[in-house]
Amino acid sequence: MQIAIIGSGNVATVLGSKMREAGHRILQVVSRQETHAARLAEELGCPYAMRWEDLHPEGDLYLVALSDEAVQAAASQLRLPGKLVVHTAGAVAREALAAVSEHHGVLYPLQSLRKEIRPFPAFPLLIDAHLPEDLHPIRTLARSISEQVSEADDRTRLQLHLSAIIVNNFSNYLFVMAEERCRKEGVDFSLLLPLIRETADRLSRYAPGDVQTGPAIRGDLGTITRHLALLSEYPDLAEMYRWFTTRIMRHYGGPEIHPPF
């Protein structure tokens, strides 16, 4: 398949690299940021352009790998009648590309992608298409770069996108706060990495609700009180500790539990 990529960020880099490795030809990278466009084009072995009107006219598929806001902005200017055009955003409706081409759809990687983190991780791809006949080429492309491909409408993608924010972005911010506190207190954050890995790995074997551990689920108020004393100089962490502890206790012990803190 001959593919033109609109965008030069994380998703464009990862998907473009995966597609090239799978044997697809990347015709062109188009991006308003020339430095990024040139770098990605060199990596993918193709030319680049900075204007929509310079898009290569012979693409089999045009991949709009832009931020949510930028997808909307690009869709107001791009016109590719008769061409298959897909965006990669989880929280943007399929119909955002309706004015670009009747043949529009979605190719959404459900993964946290950073172009500087190599090798690239595996990821599920969620696909959709306005016209039923366009699902086949989108699915074929998706299966060439991912072992897990599913159809998903706008509502399903948005629900999964929200859940992804919770399990990835929010949890990573907890890691940020824990690492900063470890550094300030002179303790080695890397000693927590096996625990972080095990916490994630066990979810492939058990439901999250079946493997909750810690002082909150045990109702260990003594340990909780000692922890809060250690957090006296970290008000943000103390607030989060109280919030999570209270909700874990209520979730597992019933709403009648009201920790004395």
N, C-alpha and C positions, 0 to 999 in steps of 0.2 A: 504494500500500500504506500502511496506517496502522500506525505503529510506535511502541512505547513503549521508551524507553531506560533501562536500569538501570545507573547509573554516570554520573560527570560528569568523568572524567579525560581523558587524552590520546586514547585510542581512542574513547571515547564522543563526544568533541568532533569528531574528524576524521570518523568514520563518520556521525555525525548530520548534520554539515554537508554531506557528500557526498550523503547520502540526500535531504536537503531540496532541494539544488540539482538533483537528478535528478527532482524532482517528487513525492516521497513526502511524506506528512503525518506530522510528528512529533507524536504525541498528548500526550506527557508525558516529563519527565525525573524519575527517582526516584533519590535519593541521600541517604545519611546526612549528607553535608556540605552544609549549607544554602547557604553562600556560593557554593560551586562549582555546586550545582544551580541556584540562582537565576540565576547568570551564564550558564550554558549554556542554560537555558530561555529566557532573554531573547534569546540569539543565535539560537535555533531557532524562536522565536515560538510557544512553547507553555507550559503551566503546569508546575509541578513539585510533587513531594511528597517526604516524608522517611521514610515508612513503607511497608513492603511491602503492608500491607492497603489502602493507598490507591491501588494500581495501577489505571490505567484499565482497565475490563473489556472494551473493544471493540477491542483491538488485533488486527491481522492477524498481527503478529510482535512478539515481545518480545526485545530485544537486551540480553544480559547482558554489558556491557562493563566488567568488573572485573578486578582482579589475580587471579592463580592461586589464592591462598589465599581471597580474597573470593568467588570463584565457588563454592568448596566451602561456605563459610559461608552464602551466599545460598541455595544449593540445598537446604540443610537446613531452610529456613524458607519458601521460596516454594512455592506450589501454584497452578498454572495449568492445570487439566485441560482438555484439548481445544484448547489454544492452542499455536501454534508458537513455541518458545523456543530461541534459539541463543546460545551463548557465543562469545567472540572470542579465547580463549586458545590458544596453540600447544602448550603443554605440559600441558594438562588434557584428560583423556579425554572423549569425547563423552558417555559414560554418566554423567558427573557431574551432568547435568540430568535423569536418568531419573525421579527422584521428583517433579520439578516438573511434567512433562507427558510423555505418551507421544510427543508430537510434538516431539522435541528434536533439535538438531543443532549445527553449528559454522559460523561465518563468521569465518575467521582472516586478518587482514591481515598479510602477510609484509613488514613494513616497520618501520623505526624512526620512530615518530610522536610529535611534540611539538605540543601545541595552540597554542603561541605562535609556531611557525615557519610563516609563510604566504608564498606559497601552499602548500597541502598537496601533498606529493609523490604521484606515481602509485604504485600498489602492486598486487601480485598478491593475489587472494583465494583461500584454500583452503577448500572447503566439504565438509560431510558431513551426513548425516541418518540417524536411527535407522530411520525408515520410508521406503521408496523413494518414496512419493508426495509426501513433503515436500521432496525434492531439487529439484523443479521451481520452487516459489516461492522457495526459497533461491537457486537459480541465477539466476532472473530478477532478484531483488533485487541479487545480486552483480554481474551483468552491467550493471546500470544505473549502477554507480559504479566499475567497474574493467574494463579491456580484457583482463585476463588472469585467468581464473577456471578453477580446476582442482579436481577431487575429490581428497580426501586423507584416508586413514584415520588413526587415532590414531598408529600407528607412523610413518607418513610425516611427519605434522605435527611429531612430536617430533624426528625426525631433522633436519628443516629448521630447527626452532627452535634446536637445538643448533648447527647450522652458522651460523645467523644470529648467535648470540652470538659465535662465533669471528670472523666476518668484519666484524661491526659493533662490538659492545661492546669486544672485545679490541683491534681496530685503533684505535678511538677513544681507548682508554686510552694507546696508544702516542703518539697525537697529543698527548694531555694532557701526557705526560712530556716529549716533544720541545719543546712550546711553553713549558713551565716552564723547561727548560734554556736555550732560546734567550733568554728574558727575563732570566734570571740572567746570561747571558754577553753580553748587550747586542747580540744579532743579531736580525734581522727574520724572524720566523716566517712572515710572509705571503709571503716569497719562495719558500717551499716549497709553496704552494698549487697552482701549475701542475703540479708533480710529483705531488702527491696526486691531483689530477683525472686526470692521464694514467695513473697506476697503476690507477685504477678503470676508466677509459674503455676501456683496451685489452682488458679482460677480455670485452668484448662481441664482440671479434674474434679473440682467441687464448685458448688454455687457459692457466691460471695457470702451469703447469709449463714452458711454452714461452717465457715472458717474464721469468724470474727474472734479475736483474742484481745487481751489487755485488761487493765484494771477496771475499766468502765463496765464491761460485760460481767466481770466478777463481783462488781459492787464493792471494790476495794477502796473505801474512802480514805484510809490512812495513806496509801500510796498516792492517790490523787491529790491529797492535801500537800504532801511533800513535793510533788511535782510543781504545784502552783506556787509554792514558796520559792522554788528555783526560777520561776518565770516572773518574779516580782519586778525585774528590770526589763522585761520584754512584754509590754502591755498588749501588743498585737497577737503574739503567740499565746499569751494567757487567755485572751478573749476567744481565740480559736479553740484552745484546749477545753475551755468551759463549754463552748458550743457543741463540739463533737462529743465530749464526755456526756453531757446532758442528754443528747439525742440518742446515743448508743444505749444508755441506761434505760431510757423510755422505750426504745424500740424492742429491747430484749426483756425488760423487766416490767413493762406496763406503764401507763401514764401516771400511776399513783406515786412513782418514785420521783422525789425532788431532792437532788443532792444538796447538802448544806454548804454551797459555795457560790 
